[in-house]
Amino acid sequence: MSIDLGNSSIPSTITAAIQQHTGPISDITPVGGGCIAHATRLSAAKGTFFVKWGMHHVAKTFGAEAAGLDALRVAGSPLLIPEVISIESGEQGYILLEWLNQGHASTQSWEAFGRGLAALHRTSVQAFGLDEDNFIGRSPQVNDTRDTWPEFFRDCRLEPQVQMAREAGRWPEEWNGYLDNLYNRLERLIPAQPEASLVHGDLWGGNFMTLTNGKVALIDPAVYYGHREVDLAMTELFGGFKKIFYEAYWEAWPVEDGYSERKELYNLYHLLNHLNLFGASYERGVEKVLKRFGD
């Protein structure tokens, strides 16, 4: 059974749980932009809210999403992180968040975003990883801690995605030599002990919002402690970030020499994840990076 409002529907068990926090719901409006969970805007007695809901594997990602948002909020950067009001991550689950009013990006907001991200990255620990695994999209993300960054990037980022691709029949045998060479060279390609910064982990253009008050909010994180350049690299993978964003970041915290090379390698993780999630259209991108660093 489901409740239908505003040409949408949410299972009645979920609306019953949600209404304990929102009061009676008067309108449900679908929200676009996601490809994993159902997303809706709720108007209710206690205000306006955002809810994502889904079944089975999708539902199991909501606890990790809530933990990631909490970690970003605790870091205390100038970036806005939506409040998690309630979650249920069982076989049928949801995450209920405060509603954020989206506005239009300005030069000032892009500058604030760059400075704010640099401030977020100043939150750091001694080891790379996190105290629990989470998800990137709907893919499991391994966060076992490692003392060096190349170990973590190989063992917990590249290798799990490679294994998923192999199991799904999406890993051509001829890629094995490139991968072996890449692994053998990895300690020379990326730094051993960069600062282990708190990173958003999935920072593409759909995972931040400029609000009507000019502030920038981060959503849908895949957090862990890693080399801060992985966030910057992800912003460049699909584009959409203004030059002023990078200039503001670099002014607050310059990147080290060699970033233009490392960003391609760091984005191999995301290309592999997209290969596993969406299929063959990402095969050429994966192969290009493997050949560049493993030929």
NUDRENVO-841301 format. One record per residue (C-alpha): residue in one letter; z, x, y. Coordinates in steps of 0.2 Angstrom, whole numbers. Layout:
% residues N
<site><type>a</type><c3>Z</c3><c1>X</c1><c2>Y</c2></site>
...
END
This chain:
% residues 295
<site><type>m</type><c3>0</c3><c1>0</c1><c2>0</c2></site>
<site><type>s</type><c3>-4</c3><c1>6</c1><c2>18</c2></site>
<site><type>i</type><c3>-1</c3><c1>1</c1><c2>35</c2></site>
<site><type>d</type><c3>-17</c3><c1>-2</c1><c2>46</c2></site>
<site><type>l</type><c3>-16</c3><c1>0</c1><c2>65</c2></site>
<site><type>g</type><c3>-29</c3><c1>5</c1><c2>77</c2></site>
<site><type>n</type><c3>-43</c3><c1>6</c1><c2>63</c2></site>
<site><type>s</type><c3>-33</c3><c1>19</c1><c2>54</c2></site>
<site><type>s</type><c3>-20</c3><c1>19</c1><c2>39</c2></site>
<site><type>i</type><c3>-5</c3><c1>28</c1><c2>33</c2></site>
<site><type>p</type><c3>3</c3><c1>25</c1><c2>17</c2></site>
<site><type>s</type><c3>18</c3><c1>13</c1><c2>19</c2></site>
<site><type>t</type><c3>30</c3><c1>25</c1><c2>12</c2></site>
<site><type>i</type><c3>26</c3><c1>38</c1><c2>25</c2></site>
<site><type>t</type><c3>26</c3><c1>26</c1><c2>39</c2></site>
<site><type>a</type><c3>43</c3><c1>20</c1><c2>33</c2></site>
<site><type>a</type><c3>50</c3><c1>38</c1><c2>34</c2></site>
<site><type>i</type><c3>42</c3><c1>41</c1><c2>51</c2></site>
<site><type>q</type><c3>49</c3><c1>26</c1><c2>59</c2></site>
<site><type>q</type><c3>66</c3><c1>32</c1><c2>56</c2></site>
<site><type>h</type><c3>62</c3><c1>45</c1><c2>69</c2></site>
<site><type>t</type><c3>50</c3><c1>36</c1><c2>80</c2></site>
<site><type>g</type><c3>55</c3><c1>18</c1><c2>80</c2></site>
<site><type>p</type><c3>43</c3><c1>4</c1><c2>76</c2></site>
<site><type>i</type><c3>25</c3><c1>10</c1><c2>77</c2></site>
<site><type>s</type><c3>13</c3><c1>0</c1><c2>88</c2></site>
<site><type>d</type><c3>-3</c3><c1>10</c1><c2>87</c2></site>
<site><type>i</type><c3>-11</c3><c1>23</c1><c2>75</c2></site>
<site><type>t</type><c3>-26</c3><c1>32</c1><c2>82</c2></site>
<site><type>p</type><c3>-36</c3><c1>45</c1><c2>72</c2></site>
<site><type>v</type><c3>-37</c3><c1>63</c1><c2>79</c2></site>
<site><type>g</type><c3>-52</c3><c1>74</c1><c2>75</c2></site>
<site><type>g</type><c3>-53</c3><c1>93</c1><c2>73</c2></site>
<site><type>g</type><c3>-44</c3><c1>96</c1><c2>56</c2></site>
<site><type>c</type><c3>-53</c3><c1>98</c1><c2>39</c2></site>
<site><type>i</type><c3>-37</c3><c1>98</c1><c2>28</c2></site>
<site><type>a</type><c3>-25</c3><c1>84</c1><c2>32</c2></site>
<site><type>h</type><c3>-27</c3><c1>67</c1><c2>40</c2></site>
<site><type>a</type><c3>-22</c3><c1>68</c1><c2>58</c2></site>
<site><type>t</type><c3>-16</c3><c1>54</c1><c2>69</c2></site>
<site><type>r</type><c3>-9</c3><c1>50</c1><c2>86</c2></site>
<site><type>l</type><c3>6</c3><c1>38</c1><c2>85</c2></site>
<site><type>s</type><c3>12</c3><c1>26</c1><c2>99</c2></site>
<site><type>a</type><c3>30</c3><c1>20</c1><c2>95</c2></site>
<site><type>a</type><c3>45</c3><c1>13</c1><c2>102</c2></site>
<site><type>k</type><c3>52</c3><c1>31</c1><c2>106</c2></site>
<site><type>g</type><c3>36</c3><c1>38</c1><c2>113</c2></site>
<site><type>t</type><c3>20</c3><c1>46</c1><c2>107</c2></site>
<site><type>f</type><c3>19</c3><c1>58</c1><c2>92</c2></site>
<site><type>f</type><c3>7</c3><c1>68</c1><c2>82</c2></site>
<site><type>v</type><c3>7</c3><c1>66</c1><c2>63</c2></site>
<site><type>k</type><c3>-3</c3><c1>75</c1><c2>49</c2></site>
<site><type>w</type><c3>-1</c3><c1>68</c1><c2>32</c2></site>
<site><type>g</type><c3>-9</c3><c1>71</c1><c2>15</c2></site>
<site><type>m</type><c3>-7</c3><c1>70</c1><c2>-4</c2></site>
<site><type>h</type><c3>-3</c3><c1>83</c1><c2>-17</c2></site>
<site><type>h</type><c3>-8</c3><c1>101</c1><c2>-12</c2></site>
<site><type>v</type><c3>-11</c3><c1>96</c1><c2>6</c2></site>
<site><type>a</type><c3>7</c3><c1>89</c1><c2>7</c2></site>
<site><type>k</type><c3>14</c3><c1>105</c1><c2>0</c2></site>
<site><type>t</type><c3>8</c3><c1>115</c1><c2>15</c2></site>
<site><type>f</type><c3>18</c3><c1>105</c1><c2>28</c2></site>
<site><type>g</type><c3>35</c3><c1>114</c1><c2>24</c2></site>
<site><type>a</type><c3>27</c3><c1>131</c1><c2>27</c2></site>
<site><type>e</type><c3>18</c3><c1>125</c1><c2>43</c2></site>
<site><type>a</type><c3>35</c3><c1>119</c1><c2>50</c2></site>
<site><type>a</type><c3>43</c3><c1>135</c1><c2>46</c2></site>
<site><type>g</type><c3>29</c3><c1>144</c1><c2>55</c2></site>
<site><type>l</type><c3>31</c3><c1>134</c1><c2>70</c2></site>
<site><type>d</type><c3>50</c3><c1>137</c1><c2>70</c2></site>
<site><type>a</type><c3>47</c3><c1>156</c1><c2>69</c2></site>
<site><type>l</type><c3>35</c3><c1>156</c1><c2>83</c2></site>
<site><type>r</type><c3>47</c3><c1>145</c1><c2>94</c2></site>
<site><type>v</type><c3>62</c3><c1>157</c1><c2>90</c2></site>
<site><type>a</type><c3>52</c3><c1>172</c1><c2>96</c2></site>
<site><type>g</type><c3>54</c3><c1>165</c1><c2>113</c2></site>
<site><type>s</type><c3>37</c3><c1>169</c1><c2>121</c2></site>
<site><type>p</type><c3>30</c3><c1>160</c1><c2>136</c2></site>
<site><type>l</type><c3>18</c3><c1>151</c1><c2>124</c2></site>
<site><type>l</type><c3>23</c3><c1>133</c1><c2>120</c2></site>
<site><type>i</type><c3>26</c3><c1>128</c1><c2>102</c2></site>
<site><type>p</type><c3>27</c3><c1>110</c1><c2>97</c2></site>
<site><type>e</type><c3>43</c3><c1>103</c1><c2>91</c2></site>
<site><type>v</type><c3>44</c3><c1>99</c1><c2>73</c2></site>
<site><type>i</type><c3>53</c3><c1>82</c1><c2>72</c2></site>
<site><type>s</type><c3>52</c3><c1>78</c1><c2>53</c2></site>
<site><type>i</type><c3>43</c3><c1>84</c1><c2>38</c2></site>
<site><type>e</type><c3>41</c3><c1>78</c1><c2>20</c2></site>
<site><type>s</type><c3>32</c3><c1>90</c1><c2>8</c2></site>
<site><type>g</type><c3>32</c3><c1>82</c1><c2>-9</c2></site>
<site><type>e</type><c3>18</c3><c1>74</c1><c2>-18</c2></site>
<site><type>q</type><c3>15</c3><c1>63</c1><c2>-3</c2></site>
<site><type>g</type><c3>20</c3><c1>71</c1><c2>13</c2></site>
<site><type>y</type><c3>18</c3><c1>72</c1><c2>32</c2></site>
<site><type>i</type><c3>23</c3><c1>83</c1><c2>47</c2></site>
<site><type>l</type><c3>29</c3><c1>74</c1><c2>63</c2></site>
<site><type>l</type><c3>27</c3><c1>83</c1><c2>79</c2></site>
<site><type>e</type><c3>29</c3><c1>80</c1><c2>97</c2></site>
<site><type>w</type><c3>13</c3><c1>74</c1><c2>106</c2></site>
<site><type>l</type><c3>5</c3><c1>87</c1><c2>117</c2></site>
<site><type>n</type><c3>-7</c3><c1>81</c1><c2>131</c2></site>
<site><type>q</type><c3>-23</c3><c1>92</c1><c2>131</c2></site>
<site><type>g</type><c3>-30</c3><c1>98</c1><c2>147</c2></site>
<site><type>h</type><c3>-44</c3><c1>110</c1><c2>153</c2></site>
<site><type>a</type><c3>-43</c3><c1>129</c1><c2>152</c2></site>
<site><type>s</type><c3>-43</c3><c1>138</c1><c2>169</c2></site>
<site><type>t</type><c3>-43</c3><c1>156</c1><c2>173</c2></site>
<site><type>q</type><c3>-24</c3><c1>156</c1><c2>176</c2></site>
<site><type>s</type><c3>-21</c3><c1>148</c1><c2>158</c2></site>
<site><type>w</type><c3>-32</c3><c1>161</c1><c2>150</c2></site>
<site><type>e</type><c3>-23</c3><c1>175</c1><c2>158</c2></site>
<site><type>a</type><c3>-6</c3><c1>167</c1><c2>154</c2></site>
<site><type>f</type><c3>-12</c3><c1>165</c1><c2>136</c2></site>
<site><type>g</type><c3>-16</c3><c1>183</c1><c2>135</c2></site>
<site><type>r</type><c3>0</c3><c1>189</c1><c2>142</c2></site>
<site><type>g</type><c3>10</c3><c1>176</c1><c2>131</c2></site>
<site><type>l</type><c3>2</c3><c1>182</c1><c2>115</c2></site>
<site><type>a</type><c3>6</c3><c1>200</c1><c2>119</c2></site>
<site><type>a</type><c3>24</c3><c1>194</c1><c2>122</c2></site>
<site><type>l</type><c3>24</c3><c1>185</c1><c2>106</c2></site>
<site><type>h</type><c3>18</c3><c1>201</c1><c2>97</c2></site>
<site><type>r</type><c3>33</c3><c1>211</c1><c2>104</c2></site>
<site><type>t</type><c3>44</c3><c1>201</c1><c2>91</c2></site>
<site><type>s</type><c3>45</c3><c1>214</c1><c2>77</c2></site>
<site><type>v</type><c3>54</c3><c1>219</c1><c2>61</c2></site>
<site><type>q</type><c3>54</c3><c1>234</c1><c2>50</c2></site>
<site><type>a</type><c3>43</c3><c1>229</c1><c2>35</c2></site>
<site><type>f</type><c3>26</c3><c1>220</c1><c2>34</c2></site>
<site><type>g</type><c3>26</c3><c1>202</c1><c2>27</c2></site>
<site><type>l</type><c3>38</c3><c1>188</c1><c2>27</c2></site>
<site><type>d</type><c3>53</c3><c1>181</c1><c2>17</c2></site>
<site><type>e</type><c3>42</c3><c1>168</c1><c2>9</c2></site>
<site><type>d</type><c3>24</c3><c1>164</c1><c2>5</c2></site>
<site><type>n</type><c3>15</c3><c1>151</c1><c2>15</c2></site>
<site><type>f</type><c3>-3</c3><c1>145</c1><c2>18</c2></site>
<site><type>i</type><c3>-19</c3><c1>149</c1><c2>28</c2></site>
<site><type>g</type><c3>-28</c3><c1>133</c1><c2>29</c2></site>
<site><type>r</type><c3>-25</c3><c1>126</c1><c2>11</c2></site>
<site><type>s</type><c3>-26</c3><c1>143</c1><c2>3</c2></site>
<site><type>p</type><c3>-9</c3><c1>151</c1><c2>-3</c2></site>
<site><type>q</type><c3>-5</c3><c1>166</c1><c2>7</c2></site>
<site><type>v</type><c3>5</c3><c1>180</c1><c2>-1</c2></site>
<site><type>n</type><c3>19</c3><c1>188</c1><c2>10</c2></site>
<site><type>d</type><c3>28</c3><c1>200</c1><c2>-1</c2></site>
<site><type>t</type><c3>35</c3><c1>213</c1><c2>10</c2></site>
<site><type>r</type><c3>28</c3><c1>231</c1><c2>10</c2></site>
<site><type>d</type><c3>34</c3><c1>247</c1><c2>19</c2></site>
<site><type>t</type><c3>16</c3><c1>252</c1><c2>25</c2></site>
<site><type>w</type><c3>3</c3><c1>241</c1><c2>33</c2></site>
<site><type>p</type><c3>-12</c3><c1>247</c1><c2>21</c2></site>
<site><type>e</type><c3>-2</c3><c1>242</c1><c2>6</c2></site>
<site><type>f</type><c3>2</c3><c1>225</c1><c2>13</c2></site>
<site><type>f</type><c3>-16</c3><c1>222</c1><c2>19</c2></site>
<site><type>r</type><c3>-23</c3><c1>227</c1><c2>2</c2></site>
<site><type>d</type><c3>-10</c3><c1>219</c1><c2>-10</c2></site>
<site><type>c</type><c3>-6</c3><c1>203</c1><c2>0</c2></site>
<site><type>r</type><c3>-21</c3><c1>200</c1><c2>10</c2></site>
<site><type>l</type><c3>-37</c3><c1>206</c1><c2>2</c2></site>
<site><type>e</type><c3>-33</c3><c1>206</c1><c2>-16</c2></site>
<site><type>p</type><c3>-27</c3><c1>188</c1><c2>-18</c2></site>
<site><type>q</type><c3>-43</c3><c1>182</c1><c2>-10</c2></site>
<site><type>v</type><c3>-53</c3><c1>193</c1><c2>-21</c2></site>
<site><type>q</type><c3>-45</c3><c1>187</c1><c2>-36</c2></site>
<site><type>m</type><c3>-48</c3><c1>169</c1><c2>-31</c2></site>
<site><type>a</type><c3>-66</c3><c1>172</c1><c2>-27</c2></site>
<site><type>r</type><c3>-68</c3><c1>180</c1><c2>-45</c2></site>
<site><type>e</type><c3>-60</c3><c1>165</c1><c2>-53</c2></site>
<site><type>a</type><c3>-71</c3><c1>153</c1><c2>-44</c2></site>
<site><type>g</type><c3>-87</c3><c1>163</c1><c2>-48</c2></site>
<site><type>r</type><c3>-90</c3><c1>168</c1><c2>-30</c2></site>
<site><type>w</type><c3>-88</c3><c1>187</c1><c2>-32</c2></site>
<site><type>p</type><c3>-104</c3><c1>196</c1><c2>-37</c2></site>
<site><type>e</type><c3>-101</c3><c1>210</c1><c2>-49</c2></site>
<site><type>e</type><c3>-111</c3><c1>222</c1><c2>-37</c2></site>
<site><type>w</type><c3>-97</c3><c1>220</c1><c2>-24</c2></site>
<site><type>n</type><c3>-84</c3><c1>229</c1><c2>-35</c2></site>
<site><type>g</type><c3>-90</c3><c1>246</c1><c2>-31</c2></site>
<site><type>y</type><c3>-89</c3><c1>243</c1><c2>-12</c2></site>
<site><type>l</type><c3>-72</c3><c1>236</c1><c2>-14</c2></site>
<site><type>d</type><c3>-65</c3><c1>251</c1><c2>-24</c2></site>
<site><type>n</type><c3>-72</c3><c1>262</c1><c2>-11</c2></site>
<site><type>l</type><c3>-64</c3><c1>252</c1><c2>3</c2></site>
<site><type>y</type><c3>-47</c3><c1>252</c1><c2>-6</c2></site>
<site><type>n</type><c3>-48</c3><c1>271</c1><c2>-8</c2></site>
<site><type>r</type><c3>-52</c3><c1>273</c1><c2>11</c2></site>
<site><type>l</type><c3>-40</c3><c1>260</c1><c2>17</c2></site>
<site><type>e</type><c3>-26</c3><c1>272</c1><c2>22</c2></site>
<site><type>r</type><c3>-39</c3><c1>281</c1><c2>33</c2></site>
<site><type>l</type><c3>-46</c3><c1>265</c1><c2>41</c2></site>
<site><type>i</type><c3>-30</c3><c1>257</c1><c2>47</c2></site>
<site><type>p</type><c3>-14</c3><c1>264</c1><c2>53</c2></site>
<site><type>a</type><c3>1</c3><c1>266</c1><c2>41</c2></site>
<site><type>q</type><c3>15</c3><c1>261</c1><c2>52</c2></site>
<site><type>p</type><c3>9</c3><c1>251</c1><c2>67</c2></site>
<site><type>e</type><c3>23</c3><c1>239</c1><c2>74</c2></site>
<site><type>a</type><c3>26</c3><c1>225</c1><c2>62</c2></site>
<site><type>s</type><c3>23</c3><c1>211</c1><c2>75</c2></site>
<site><type>l</type><c3>25</c3><c1>192</c1><c2>72</c2></site>
<site><type>v</type><c3>7</c3><c1>186</c1><c2>72</c2></site>
<site><type>h</type><c3>1</c3><c1>168</c1><c2>72</c2></site>
<site><type>g</type><c3>-10</c3><c1>173</c1><c2>57</c2></site>
<site><type>d</type><c3>-25</c3><c1>160</c1><c2>60</c2></site>
<site><type>l</type><c3>-29</c3><c1>162</c1><c2>78</c2></site>
<site><type>w</type><c3>-46</c3><c1>154</c1><c2>80</c2></site>
<site><type>g</type><c3>-51</c3><c1>142</c1><c2>94</c2></site>
<site><type>g</type><c3>-45</c3><c1>127</c1><c2>85</c2></site>
<site><type>n</type><c3>-27</c3><c1>133</c1><c2>84</c2></site>
<site><type>f</type><c3>-22</c3><c1>133</c1><c2>102</c2></site>
<site><type>m</type><c3>-22</c3><c1>120</c1><c2>116</c2></site>
<site><type>t</type><c3>-22</c3><c1>121</c1><c2>135</c2></site>
<site><type>l</type><c3>-11</c3><c1>107</c1><c2>141</c2></site>
<site><type>t</type><c3>-12</c3><c1>96</c1><c2>156</c2></site>
<site><type>n</type><c3>2</c3><c1>107</c1><c2>164</c2></site>
<site><type>g</type><c3>-8</c3><c1>123</c1><c2>162</c2></site>
<site><type>k</type><c3>2</c3><c1>130</c1><c2>148</c2></site>
<site><type>v</type><c3>-5</c3><c1>136</c1><c2>132</c2></site>
<site><type>a</type><c3>2</c3><c1>129</c1><c2>115</c2></site>
<site><type>l</type><c3>0</c3><c1>137</c1><c2>98</c2></site>
<site><type>i</type><c3>-3</c3><c1>126</c1><c2>82</c2></site>
<site><type>d</type><c3>-6</c3><c1>127</c1><c2>64</c2></site>
<site><type>p</type><c3>1</c3><c1>144</c1><c2>61</c2></site>
<site><type>a</type><c3>0</c3><c1>156</c1><c2>46</c2></site>
<site><type>v</type><c3>14</c3><c1>167</c1><c2>52</c2></site>
<site><type>y</type><c3>19</c3><c1>184</c1><c2>45</c2></site>
<site><type>y</type><c3>24</c3><c1>201</c1><c2>52</c2></site>
<site><type>g</type><c3>8</c3><c1>212</c1><c2>53</c2></site>
<site><type>h</type><c3>-2</c3><c1>223</c1><c2>64</c2></site>
<site><type>r</type><c3>-5</c3><c1>213</c1><c2>80</c2></site>
<site><type>e</type><c3>-23</c3><c1>217</c1><c2>80</c2></site>
<site><type>v</type><c3>-26</c3><c1>204</c1><c2>66</c2></site>
<site><type>d</type><c3>-23</c3><c1>190</c1><c2>79</c2></site>
<site><type>l</type><c3>-35</c3><c1>198</c1><c2>91</c2></site>
<site><type>a</type><c3>-48</c3><c1>201</c1><c2>78</c2></site>
<site><type>m</type><c3>-47</c3><c1>183</c1><c2>72</c2></site>
<site><type>t</type><c3>-50</c3><c1>177</c1><c2>90</c2></site>
<site><type>e</type><c3>-67</c3><c1>186</c1><c2>90</c2></site>
<site><type>l</type><c3>-73</c3><c1>180</c1><c2>73</c2></site>
<site><type>f</type><c3>-79</c3><c1>163</c1><c2>79</c2></site>
<site><type>g</type><c3>-78</c3><c1>166</c1><c2>97</c2></site>
<site><type>g</type><c3>-73</c3><c1>154</c1><c2>111</c2></site>
<site><type>f</type><c3>-60</c3><c1>166</c1><c2>120</c2></site>
<site><type>k</type><c3>-64</c3><c1>171</c1><c2>138</c2></site>
<site><type>k</type><c3>-65</c3><c1>189</c1><c2>143</c2></site>
<site><type>i</type><c3>-50</c3><c1>186</c1><c2>155</c2></site>
<site><type>f</type><c3>-39</c3><c1>182</c1><c2>140</c2></site>
<site><type>y</type><c3>-42</c3><c1>200</c1><c2>132</c2></site>
<site><type>e</type><c3>-40</c3><c1>208</c1><c2>149</c2></site>
<site><type>a</type><c3>-23</c3><c1>200</c1><c2>152</c2></site>
<site><type>y</type><c3>-18</c3><c1>205</c1><c2>134</c2></site>
<site><type>w</type><c3>-24</c3><c1>223</c1><c2>136</c2></site>
<site><type>e</type><c3>-15</c3><c1>224</c1><c2>153</c2></site>
<site><type>a</type><c3>1</c3><c1>218</c1><c2>145</c2></site>
<site><type>w</type><c3>-1</c3><c1>229</c1><c2>129</c2></site>
<site><type>p</type><c3>-16</c3><c1>240</c1><c2>127</c2></site>
<site><type>v</type><c3>-24</c3><c1>241</c1><c2>109</c2></site>
<site><type>e</type><c3>-26</c3><c1>258</c1><c2>101</c2></site>
<site><type>d</type><c3>-42</c3><c1>267</c1><c2>100</c2></site>
<site><type>g</type><c3>-53</c3><c1>261</c1><c2>85</c2></site>
<site><type>y</type><c3>-49</c3><c1>243</c1><c2>87</c2></site>
<site><type>s</type><c3>-68</c3><c1>239</c1><c2>88</c2></site>
<site><type>e</type><c3>-69</c3><c1>245</c1><c2>70</c2></site>
<site><type>r</type><c3>-53</c3><c1>239</c1><c2>63</c2></site>
<site><type>k</type><c3>-57</c3><c1>221</c1><c2>69</c2></site>
<site><type>e</type><c3>-71</c3><c1>219</c1><c2>57</c2></site>
<site><type>l</type><c3>-61</c3><c1>225</c1><c2>42</c2></site>
<site><type>y</type><c3>-46</c3><c1>213</c1><c2>47</c2></site>
<site><type>n</type><c3>-58</c3><c1>199</c1><c2>48</c2></site>
<site><type>l</type><c3>-64</c3><c1>202</c1><c2>30</c2></site>
<site><type>y</type><c3>-48</c3><c1>193</c1><c2>25</c2></site>
<site><type>h</type><c3>-53</c3><c1>177</c1><c2>34</c2></site>
<site><type>l</type><c3>-71</c3><c1>178</c1><c2>28</c2></site>
<site><type>l</type><c3>-65</c3><c1>179</c1><c2>10</c2></site>
<site><type>n</type><c3>-54</c3><c1>164</c1><c2>13</c2></site>
<site><type>h</type><c3>-68</c3><c1>154</c1><c2>20</c2></site>
<site><type>l</type><c3>-79</c3><c1>160</c1><c2>5</c2></site>
<site><type>n</type><c3>-65</c3><c1>153</c1><c2>-6</c2></site>
<site><type>l</type><c3>-63</c3><c1>137</c1><c2>4</c2></site>
<site><type>f</type><c3>-81</c3><c1>133</c1><c2>9</c2></site>
<site><type>g</type><c3>-92</c3><c1>142</c1><c2>-2</c2></site>
<site><type>a</type><c3>-108</c3><c1>152</c1><c2>-2</c2></site>
<site><type>s</type><c3>-112</c3><c1>151</c1><c2>17</c2></site>
<site><type>y</type><c3>-99</c3><c1>165</c1><c2>20</c2></site>
<site><type>e</type><c3>-106</c3><c1>176</c1><c2>6</c2></site>
<site><type>r</type><c3>-117</c3><c1>186</c1><c2>18</c2></site>
<site><type>g</type><c3>-103</c3><c1>189</c1><c2>30</c2></site>
<site><type>v</type><c3>-92</c3><c1>196</c1><c2>16</c2></site>
<site><type>e</type><c3>-105</c3><c1>207</c1><c2>9</c2></site>
<site><type>k</type><c3>-109</c3><c1>214</c1><c2>26</c2></site>
<site><type>v</type><c3>-91</c3><c1>220</c1><c2>29</c2></site>
<site><type>l</type><c3>-89</c3><c1>227</c1><c2>11</c2></site>
<site><type>k</type><c3>-105</c3><c1>237</c1><c2>13</c2></site>
<site><type>r</type><c3>-100</c3><c1>243</c1><c2>30</c2></site>
<site><type>f</type><c3>-83</c3><c1>250</c1><c2>24</c2></site>
<site><type>g</type><c3>-86</c3><c1>253</c1><c2>6</c2></site>
<site><type>d</type><c3>-104</c3><c1>259</c1><c2>4</c2></site>
END
